[in-house]
Amino acid sequence: MSRFSNKTAIVTGAAGGIGEAYARALAAEGANVVIADVNDAAGTAVAESIGGLYVHTDVADPESAANLAAVVVETYGSVDYLVNNAAIYGGMALDFLITVPWDYYKKFMSVNLDGALNVTRAIYPHMTNGGAIVNQSSTAAWLYSGFYGLAKVGVNGLTQQLAVELGGQNIRVNAIAPGPIDTEATRTTTPKEMVQDIVNRLPLKRFGTPDDLVGMCLFLLSDEASWVTGQIFNVDGGQVIRS
């Protein structure tokens, strides 16, 4: 398939896990894929393996996001798709909103919430032919999960607000809210017993995988979703039922 031939897609946080799965799937369908991450070794390896481009990018830093935009435009001319996937997750602190150290909280939110806005602000002027943005949310937005869940509530709101602001430029903005996904980050962050309990409660009694999310991401970026914007789509094995 080649739905994305001659198109350019940026995927943040694509040095591993879900972001890497998105990047590989886009490359397999013909896109020029840009890996934007802070893990230089892993990010470069992924980019080289798919014939893409790696750009060191701290999504929380406006100058770094501006550099990402400049490098991509110099290389490919414009941008068609942006996937805001980067987040502090693997190895994140497990704490409460009322006790998490303030400096850690601010750093966490600067990446997990503000990062999506920061990169969007840098990239959207170069989406000169319209395009699509997919933000990475989580079912944590509807479940108790402290500051992680709060960040994902923010991502949902950001998605809806940006959809309105960018719709006039034919840029669609949607979000994917995964349930529990079997990645190294999840295995290092969530206690095994807790993960098993979550899986046992799912209508579909298994952990999700990054590949389970790929179809939704590609659909939302593609022309098949040309009249879909401002929506948050759960891909979660039935974890959250929303009316």
N, C-alpha and C positions, 0 to 999 in steps of 0.2 A: 504494500500500500504506500501511497505517497501523498497523503492529504496535505502535507506541509512542505512540499518541494519549493525551493527558492524562498522560503520563509525563515525568519530569524527569531529564535526563542531564547530567552534568558531564564535560567532556573537558579534561584538562590538556594544555598544550603544543599548543593547537589554533589558534594564530595562523597556521599554515602547515603544509605537508607532510602527513604521515600523519594527524596529529591533526585538521587541517582537513578531510581527506577523511572521517574518522569523524563529525565534527560535522555536515557537510553531509548525510551519509547518514541520520543520526538525525533531523535536521530534516525531511528529505524524507519520512520515515515517521511524522511527526506529533509528535515529541518536543519538549518545551521544552528547548533546548540552552543550556548555560552554557559559555562559552569562558573557561578559566582560564589565564592566560599572563602573562609579564612584558613582552611586546612590545605596548604599549598601542595603537599606531597600527594594526598589522596585526590584532590581536585584536579591536579595536572594529569594524574593517571587515568581518571575517568574521561577527561577531555581527549586525551591522546587515543584512548581505546575506541572512541566513537567519532573521531575525526572532527572534534569540536575545538572550542577555544576556552582556556581557563583565564579568569581575571580575579586576582585577590581582591576580595570585597568584604568590608565590615559594614553590614547593612545599617548599623546604628550611626554611622559617620557620614554626614552629608558630602564631605569631600571625597570619600571613598566611593559613594554612590555616583557622584558626578564623574569620577574617573572611569567607573564601569561604563557609563553611558558614552563617554568620549571614545573609549577603546572599541566598543561595539560598533558605533557609528563609523569610525574610521575603517573598521574591518569589513563591515557588511552594508553600510549605507543607511540603514534604518532598522527599526525593531517592529516585529509583528505581535509577539507574545511575551508575556512576563508571568512567571510563576513565583510568587512570594512564599517560599517554603522555609527559609532560614529561621532557626529558633534555637534558644538554649533549652535543651531537653535532656539529652544523655548526661547523666551525672549531676543534674540540677539539684539544688538544695531542697530537702523536704521539710517544710516549715509552714506555719500559719500566717495569715495576713496580719494578724495582730502582734506577731513576734518576729517575723523575718527581718533581718537587718536592713535598714533603709537603703544603704548603698547597694546592697545586692538586689533589692527590689527594683530600684531605679535602673540598674544595669539590665536586669532581666526584662523589664518592660521596654527599654530602649531597643532591644533586639526583637522580642516576641510580639510587640504591638507596633511601636514606632518604626521599626525596621521596614515593615511593609509599606507604610506611607512614605518613608524617606526614599526608598528605591523607586516607588511609583512616581514621586515628584521629579526624580532625575530622569526617568525613562519616558514618561508619557509624551513629552514634546517631540520625541523622535518616532512616535508611532503615527507617522504621517499618512498612512493609508488605513487608519482605523486599526482594529486588532482586538485582543482579548487579554485580560488579566485574571489569573486564578490565585486566590489567597488560601493559605492553609489554615483552616480552623481546627476544631476538634469537638467531639462529643463532651469534652470537659466544659464547654460553654453552658451545658444544661445540667451538669452534675457537680457535686461539691468537689473542687480540686484546688482551692486556695488561689494563690496569685497566678498559677498557670491557667486555671479556668477563667479568671478575670481577664487575662490577656486575650483569650480566645473569644470572650464576649465582645471585647473591643475590636477584634478582627472582624467579627460579624457585622458590627455597626459600621466599621470602616468600609467594608465591602459595599454595604447599602448606600452609604453617603457618596463614595467615589463613583458608584454606578450612575448616580444622578449628575454629578459634576462632569463626568467624562462621556456621558451618553451622546451629547451633541457632537462629539468628535468621532462618533461611531466606534468607541472603545467600550467593550463590554467588561463588566467586573462581577465575578462570582466567587464563591468559596466552596471548598470541600471540607467536610467535618468527619474525619476518620474516627472509628472506634479504636479498640485496642489492636495495635499492629505489631507483629513480631519483627522487631528491629533490634539491633545491638543497643540502641539508645534506650528502648523500653526495658530490655533485659538488665541493663545496668542501673536503671532508675527505680523501677517498681519491684518490690519484693515478690518473689516467685509465688508465694501463697496467695498474695493479693491478686496477682494476674490470673491465677487459676480460678479464683472465686469469681472474678469478672467474667471469664470465659464461660464458666458454668451457668451464669445468669443470662447469657446471650441466647436468643431464639435459634440462631445458627451456631451450634456448639463448637466453635473453633476460633482461634486467633486469626485475625486478618493478616494479609501479607501486603507488601508494597505493590505487588502486581494487581491486587484487588482494587487499588485506587487508580491505576493507570487509565482504565477505560473511561472513567468519569472525567479525569483531567483532559484527556485528548478530545472527548466530546465537547467539553466547555470551551476549549480553545478553537475548535473547528467551526466551519461554516454551518454545520448541522445545528449548531446552537445560536444561529444568527439573531434570534429574537428572544434570547435568554440573558437577562442581566439582573443584578441586585439580589441574587438568590444564594442560599446556603444549602448545600446538598449533603445529607448524611450518607456515608458509606461505612456502615458500622455493624453489620450482622444483626441488625434489629435492636441494638442497645438502647437507642432513644426513639420513642414513638412520638412524633409531634403532629398536632392537628393544625 
